[in-house]
């Protein structure tokens, strides 16, 4: 039996890449890479929670 791929795939969200240890200069930049990472991580967690609701049988 051949499975036909979904017309609208819904891939699992991928976590953002964590900044490297030397990417923050420690000078209090208004858009620090660590702040941007925290924002992206929060967005990822929201998207993952919504995705898990749409795919309750998906493996962890």
Secondary structure, 3 states (H helix, E strand, C coil): CCCCCCCCCCCCCCCCCCCCCCCCCCCCCCCCHHHHHHHHHHHHHHHHHHHHHHCCCCCC
